[in-house]
Amino acid sequence: MSGPAPVRDVGKSRAMTADGDLLYEDGVQVWVEGRDAVAQGIGISLTLIQGDDAFFPDLGLVLEDITGASEDDRINALHSALERSLRVRRVLSIERPTDPDRAKRFQYLVRLIDRTDQEITLGVNLGA
């Protein structure tokens, strides 16, 4: 039988805070599974500058493509980085929020299909 794998089959990862620290609740490490694990992994890969990871040098953003770049160039750089991600099968859309506060921080809403054929929506921040 073929078809999309159930999202629970993607494994689990250690949960991370927004600052990149391991997440603990009441002294116990928190784990994420399914879509949350995939979204977290994609988010982590986008914090890399291409070439930073010796094991996966193609992962991450090309610094020159986002620093001082136009809006279209930043979106293209994000799209390219997502396509190189090991967890992404296809990027469906990248949208800039209409909220001026979020827009000036270069936050984007990304819809994609992961390697298990599950659709995932996540927020990506390319700015400060």
Secondary structure, 3 states (H helix, E strand, C coil): CCCCCCHHHHCEEECECCCCCECEECCEECEEEHHHHHHHHHHHHCCCECCCCCCCCCCCECHHHHCCCCHHHHHHHHHHHHHHCCCEEEEEEEECCCCHHHHHCCEEEEEEEECCCCEEEEEEECCC
